[in-house]
Amino acid sequence: MPHYRSRRSTHGRNMAGARGLWRATGMTDSDFGKPIIAVVNSFTQFVPGHVHLKDLGQMVAREIEAAGGVAKEFNTIAVDDGIAMGHDGMLYSLPSRELIADSVEY
């Protein structure tokens, strides 16, 4: 069996608690031998350029599962420069990109 990085949280006696948490997300024993792949999504109904990302993220997750993996989706921050224009919020658009990067890097 390939040694996936996600195996660290699914195998061994010390990971019984983590497996319990994974099971609470719907995973089964057979899923623990598969790679767990994160799908990062910035879907929000507040940003016009992000409204389609919910469907796109679900499509990516379906393809991961069709290829034999376990897809787990999580969200990150969405920024809309257009909504921030004209007030103090526009001063935080560029720095917020660093926060987004920090929220998804491992």
Order of alpha helices (4+ residues) and beta strands (2+ residues): alpha-beta-alpha-beta-alpha-alpha
